[in-house]
Amino acid sequence: MKIRRATVKDISRIRALIRKYPEKLLQGHLPKANEFFIALDKKAVVGCVGLVIYSKRLGEIRSIAVQEEYQGQGIATQLIERAIREAKKRKVYELLTVTGAPELFAKHGFGTFNKEKLALLKVL
C-alpha cells in the first residue's frame, strides 16, 4: 500500500470514492486535490483523507474514506497518521475532526474538548 499526496489528476477518483458513502460523508465543498492524501493499491485509489489547514493554530482532518473491500486493513490509520505528520510538519497547533468513528480517532489521541460531546454544523 502506498500513501501519497493527491494531484488534480486524482480528484475524480477521490470524488467517486467519497460518493460511495453519502450517508456518512459530506459530498459538497470537498477539499482541494492537493489537500488530500490517497492510499493506492497498485494504481487504484482505495482510500483518501483530506487535511485542511485553516491557520497555524487549526487544521481539520476530513473526508476520510476507504473502499469497503479494503476496510479493516489499517488503511484509515495510515491515512490519519500521514495527515498528522503533515500537520506537524506545517507546525499546526491543533487538529479537529467531525466524525462518525470516534473510536478510530481516539486511537490517534483525538478527544473531546472540555468533555463536549457535540459538534454543531449549519449547512447554508
trRosetta pair geometry for C-beta under 8 A, 3 or more apart (Angstrom, degrees):
i j d omega theta_ij theta_ji phi_ij phi_ji
1 39 5.7 -10 -174 -168 109 102
1 40 7.1 149 -161 70 57 48
1 41 6.2 -32 -105 -84 73 75
1 46 7.7 -88 -130 58 104 131
1 73 7.8 150 -53 128 149 124
1 75 6.4 -135 -157 -105 155 94
1 78 6.9 116 116 64 134 172
2 39 7.3 149 79 -156 43 51
2 40 4.7 -20 65 58 95 103
3 37 5.8 27 178 165 97 115
3 38 7.1 179 -146 88 58 37
3 39 5.3 -25 -95 -97 80 68
3 40 7.6 177 -83 14 30 76
3 78 5.6 -160 -51 144 144 113
3 79 6.5 -169 -129 -91 131 60
3 82 5.1 -137 143 -64 142 155
4 37 6.8 -176 98 -154 22 78
4 38 6.4 -19 63 57 69 81
4 40 7.0 -4 20 -3 102 120
5 34 6.5 19 171 -150 115 63
5 36 7.4 120 -164 88 57 54
5 37 5.8 -53 -100 -103 44 70
5 38 7.9 54 163 15 12 79
6 10 4.2 -123 -157 74 95 141
6 11 7.0 107 157 -69 128 61
6 14 6.2 19 -134 -56 156 138
6 33 5.1 -124 118 -179 107 74
6 34 6.8 -146 79 -95 77 27
6 36 3.8 5 16 84 137 104
6 37 6.5 -157 -19 -105 85 15
6 38 4.9 90 -78 -20 94 110
6 48 7.1 26 -59 -133 136 109
7 10 5.4 104 52 1 61 101
7 33 6.0 14 153 151 20 128
7 34 7.2 26 -115 -82 41 74
8 11 5.9 -27 -160 -11 43 117
8 33 4.7 166 -88 42 45 169
8 34 7.8 -17 -51 -42 71 84
10 13 5.4 -66 -167 47 62 109
10 14 5.7 64 138 -28 88 104
10 33 6.2 133 62 -154 89 108
10 36 7.2 -142 102 87 126 132
10 38 5.8 -126 -177 -27 149 155
10 45 6.4 123 -159 -79 102 140
11 14 5.4 -52 -144 36 36 114
11 15 6.2 37 157 -19 68 104
11 33 4.5 -77 -67 -90 108 108
11 36 7.9 143 -100 22 69 145
12 15 5.7 -51 -146 37 32 111
12 16 6.4 36 152 -22 63 105
13 16 5.5 -48 -145 34 34 115
13 17 6.5 36 153 -20 63 103
13 38 7.7 52 99 -134 116 149
13 45 4.2 121 141 21 126 142
14 17 5.8 -56 -154 35 31 110
14 18 6.4 26 153 -15 66 108
14 30 7.5 147 124 168 117 149
14 33 7.4 169 17 -120 148 72
14 36 5.7 -11 -120 -170 154 171
14 38 6.6 -107 -84 -89 100 117
14 45 6.5 -94 -71 165 57 158
14 48 4.9 102 -133 -101 94 165
15 18 5.7 -57 -144 40 32 109
15 19 6.2 38 155 -26 66 106
15 30 6.9 -139 -95 -2 84 167
16 19 5.7 -52 -147 31 29 115
16 20 7.4 41 151 -31 57 96
17 20 6.0 -47 -168 13 37 116
17 45 6.1 -104 -42 117 137 112
17 46 8.0 146 -115 -156 136 16
17 47 7.5 167 -175 -115 153 19
17 48 5.8 130 83 6 146 120
17 65 5.1 152 141 104 103 133
17 67 6.6 -81 -133 -69 105 77
18 21 6.5 -77 -166 45 42 95
18 25 5.3 -113 -162 109 89 150
18 27 6.6 148 134 -118 110 68
18 30 6.8 161 43 -103 175 134
18 48 7.1 -62 -55 63 93 134
18 63 6.0 -26 -107 -161 129 99
18 65 5.4 -171 -93 -11 58 156
19 22 6.7 8 -164 -61 50 90
19 27 6.6 64 -100 -127 65 116
20 65 7.1 129 58 -175 103 136
20 67 7.6 45 63 -118 167 59
20 68 7.5 -127 153 -28 138 100
21 24 4.3 -47 168 49 109 109
21 25 4.7 67 99 7 108 108
21 65 5.7 -163 14 -121 140 119
22 25 7.2 -73 -111 55 21 75
22 27 6.1 -7 -123 -53 79 128
24 100 5.7 -104 -145 28 92 146
25 63 6.1 80 -157 -127 123 60
25 65 6.2 -37 -52 -68 154 115
26 29 7.0 -25 137 59 123 88
26 30 8.0 175 103 -80 88 66
26 62 8.0 -21 40 178 112 121
26 63 7.5 -78 58 -84 83 85
27 30 7.6 -38 180 -54 35 101
30 50 7.0 -160 -174 -74 78 150
30 63 6.0 82 -141 -102 89 155
31 35 3.7 -109 165 90 123 130
31 36 6.0 152 88 -54 118 81
31 50 3.7 149 13 -152 142 130
31 51 7.5 95 -146 49 169 30
31 52 5.1 -143 -104 -70 118 101
31 62 6.9 139 -32 73 118 108
31 63 6.2 -140 9 21 104 145
32 35 4.8 92 56 1 74 107
32 36 7.8 -143 96 -10 44 87
33 36 6.1 -63 -164 26 37 111
35 50 5.3 32 125 -157 98 87
35 51 5.8 -147 -177 66 76 57
35 52 5.5 32 -172 -86 141 64
35 53 7.9 -149 -128 5 106 77
36 48 5.4 -14 -167 -167 119 107
36 49 6.8 149 -151 78 68 37
36 50 5.2 -41 -92 -94 73 67
36 51 7.7 152 -99 16 24 71
36 63 7.3 -64 -105 95 102 128
37 48 7.0 160 82 -152 48 57
37 49 5.4 -8 55 58 93 89
37 51 7.0 35 -10 -5 102 111
37 79 5.9 168 91 -146 114 81
37 82 5.0 -171 159 112 170 134
37 83 6.2 -143 14 -66 132 79
37 86 7.5 -170 -52 -20 130 146
38 45 5.1 -53 -169 -134 129 102
38 47 6.7 149 -163 85 54 57
38 48 5.0 -19 -105 -99 72 81
39 45 7.3 103 69 -160 54 57
39 46 5.2 -67 100 69 100 84
39 47 3.5 20 33 52 122 105
39 48 7.2 -132 14 -60 77 40
39 66 7.2 5 45 -116 141 90
39 70 7.7 171 108 147 134 152
39 75 5.0 82 -169 -163 176 111
39 78 6.6 94 -97 87 123 122
39 79 6.0 -80 -42 -68 112 106
40 43 6.5 -22 -166 -135 117 20
40 44 6.6 140 -155 69 67 42
40 45 6.2 -40 -97 -95 70 47
40 46 6.9 127 -127 13 19 90
41 44 5.2 -22 64 63 83 101
41 46 4.8 40 -1 -20 107 139
41 70 7.0 -153 -30 -100 140 136
45 48 6.6 18 176 -54 115 103
46 66 6.5 22 145 -157 76 71
46 67 4.6 -75 -154 12 72 120
46 70 4.6 79 173 -21 123 167
46 75 6.6 -87 113 -146 106 162
47 64 7.7 3 -175 -169 94 73
47 65 6.5 -172 -144 96 57 53
47 66 4.1 -5 -103 -106 103 76
47 67 6.8 -101 -60 2 65 75
47 70 6.6 -119 -47 103 103 140
47 75 4.5 179 -37 151 159 125
47 76 6.7 -143 -150 -75 138 55
47 78 8.0 95 91 69 153 103
47 79 5.5 -127 139 -53 123 138
48 63 6.6 -37 115 130 105 96
48 64 7.0 -164 95 -134 56 40
48 65 5.6 8 50 51 87 87
48 79 7.1 114 158 -138 12 145
49 61 6.3 -14 179 -165 113 93
49 62 7.7 134 -169 70 68 28
49 63 6.7 143 -149 86 35 71
49 64 4.4 9 -106 -101 87 85
49 65 8.0 177 -73 20 55 53
49 76 7.8 116 -67 -146 120 62
49 79 4.0 139 -13 161 130 117
49 80 6.5 -172 -119 -71 164 48
49 82 7.3 140 57 67 132 105
49 83 5.2 -94 122 -47 132 132
50 60 7.8 5 110 105 97 87
50 61 7.1 145 82 -161 59 43
50 62 4.7 -31 70 73 111 77
50 63 4.0 48 1 47 118 115
50 64 7.5 -125 20 -56 68 59
50 83 7.9 55 101 -112 23 134
51 59 6.2 8 -177 171 85 124
51 60 7.4 166 -152 82 43 47
51 61 5.9 -15 -101 -102 71 65
51 62 8.0 154 -85 26 27 69
51 83 4.3 176 -73 -146 121 100
51 86 5.7 111 99 82 170 133
51 87 6.3 -136 -163 -58 129 94
52 59 6.4 167 87 -161 48 72
52 60 4.8 -7 58 56 99 96
52 62 6.4 -6 4 24 111 118
53 58 8.0 143 -160 100 51 49
53 59 4.6 -29 -106 -105 60 104
53 87 7.2 170 -92 -117 100 78
53 90 6.1 -66 -105 122 151 154
53 92 6.0 -127 -128 -83 101 130
54 57 7.7 -48 85 70 96 78
54 58 4.7 -19 59 92 117 97
54 59 6.3 -177 13 -95 76 40
54 60 6.9 56 -25 -10 109 98
55 58 5.4 39 48 39 90 80
56 91 6.2 -17 -150 109 95 96
56 92 6.4 -159 -166 -111 38 50
56 93 6.4 56 139 -13 71 100
57 92 7.4 15 110 -160 10 68
57 93 4.8 -31 -138 41 47 123
57 94 6.1 2 164 25 67 100
58 92 7.0 -22 129 -166 3 104
58 93 7.2 -33 -56 60 45 89
58 94 5.3 -18 -102 72 66 98
58 95 7.7 141 -157 -96 53 28
58 96 6.8 -1 -160 -1 100 107
59 87 4.9 -151 55 -123 156 117
59 90 7.7 96 -64 80 145 128
59 92 4.3 -6 -13 -162 121 159
59 94 7.4 173 29 92 67 50
59 95 5.1 -27 75 -107 91 76
59 96 7.6 173 89 23 43 67
60 95 6.9 145 -101 -162 24 68
60 96 5.3 -30 -107 69 78 82
60 97 6.5 133 -164 -89 72 51
60 98 7.9 -6 -158 0 118 84
61 64 6.9 19 157 -45 96 118
61 80 6.4 53 -168 -130 155 77
61 83 5.0 102 -112 130 109 153
61 84 7.7 -19 -70 -61 137 71
61 95 5.9 37 -16 178 100 119
61 96 7.6 -165 25 89 72 35
61 97 4.6 -31 68 -83 91 112
61 105 7.8 163 78 -116 135 117
62 97 6.5 177 -75 -133 62 78
62 98 7.1 18 -108 40 101 83
64 76 6.0 81 165 -141 125 95
64 79 6.1 145 -137 109 105 138
64 80 7.0 8 -112 -69 149 86
64 99 7.8 0 37 -114 120 112
66 70 5.3 -119 169 90 100 103
66 71 5.2 130 101 -84 119 74
66 75 4.9 131 -124 86 132 124
66 76 5.3 -92 -30 -58 134 89
66 79 7.7 -157 -70 -4 102 142
67 70 4.6 65 68 17 92 110
67 71 7.4 -141 91 -33 45 78
68 71 5.8 -36 -155 -3 36 117
70 73 5.6 -73 -179 26 66 130
70 75 5.6 20 145 -6 113 152
71 75 7.5 -94 -104 39 37 113
71 76 7.6 25 -130 -23 73 115
74 77 4.8 -50 -164 41 70 121
74 78 6.0 75 138 -25 83 97
75 78 5.6 -52 -149 35 35 112
75 79 6.3 35 153 -19 66 105
76 79 5.6 -55 -148 37 33 112
76 80 6.3 33 154 -19 66 105
76 101 7.9 -32 167 111 156 160
76 104 6.1 -34 125 -163 135 139
77 80 5.8 -54 -145 37 30 110
77 81 6.2 30 156 -18 64 108
77 104 7.5 -132 -75 -164 74 93
77 107 7.1 -49 -114 101 107 138
77 108 7.6 175 -139 -62 74 113
78 81 5.7 -55 -146 38 29 112
78 82 6.3 32 154 -22 64 105
79 82 5.7 -53 -148 33 31 112
79 83 6.5 29 153 -17 64 105
80 83 5.7 -56 -150 37 32 110
80 84 6.3 33 152 -20 66 106
80 104 7.4 174 -42 151 155 100
80 105 7.1 -164 -136 -107 147 67
80 108 5.4 -114 140 -61 133 162
81 84 5.6 -53 -146 36 32 113
81 85 6.4 36 154 -21 65 103
81 108 7.1 -146 -75 -118 67 124
82 85 5.8 -51 -149 34 31 113
82 86 6.5 31 153 -18 63 105
83 86 5.7 -55 -150 36 32 111
83 87 6.4 33 152 -20 65 105
83 95 7.9 119 131 -143 105 147
84 87 5.7 -53 -147 36 32 112
84 88 6.4 32 154 -17 65 105
84 95 6.8 -89 -110 -17 75 167
84 108 6.5 -152 -54 -178 148 126
85 88 5.8 -56 -150 38 30 111
85 89 6.2 35 151 -23 65 107
86 89 5.5 -52 -147 35 32 116
86 90 6.4 18 156 -7 65 109
87 90 5.9 -65 -148 46 29 102
87 92 4.2 -65 -173 45 88 128
87 95 5.5 13 -173 -74 172 120
88 91 7.3 34 -178 -79 35 31
88 92 7.2 -78 -69 43 27 80
92 95 6.5 76 119 -65 128 82
95 110 7.4 -79 96 -96 101 102
97 105 5.6 -152 63 -114 141 152
97 110 6.2 -27 32 -137 113 157
98 119 4.6 -152 -118 111 102 161
98 121 6.9 83 -159 -62 163 124
99 102 6.0 149 89 -70 108 54
99 104 7.2 -118 163 59 149 108
99 105 5.6 141 36 -18 161 137
101 104 4.1 14 140 14 114 121
101 105 6.7 119 102 -12 79 90
102 105 5.9 -64 -150 46 39 104
102 106 5.9 49 152 -32 73 105
102 110 7.6 -132 -154 102 68 113
103 106 5.5 -49 -143 29 31 117
103 107 7.1 42 155 -27 59 96
104 107 6.2 -52 -169 20 31 113
104 108 7.7 7 144 0 59 106
105 108 5.7 -65 -160 43 46 105
105 110 3.8 -31 152 50 103 140
106 109 7.7 112 -170 -23 34 6
106 110 6.0 -90 -81 68 36 77
106 111 6.5 69 -120 -83 80 72
112 115 5.5 60 105 -135 128 20
112 116 5.0 -165 -177 60 107 60
112 117 6.1 -23 -118 -80 148 46
113 116 5.4 -2 66 23 72 115
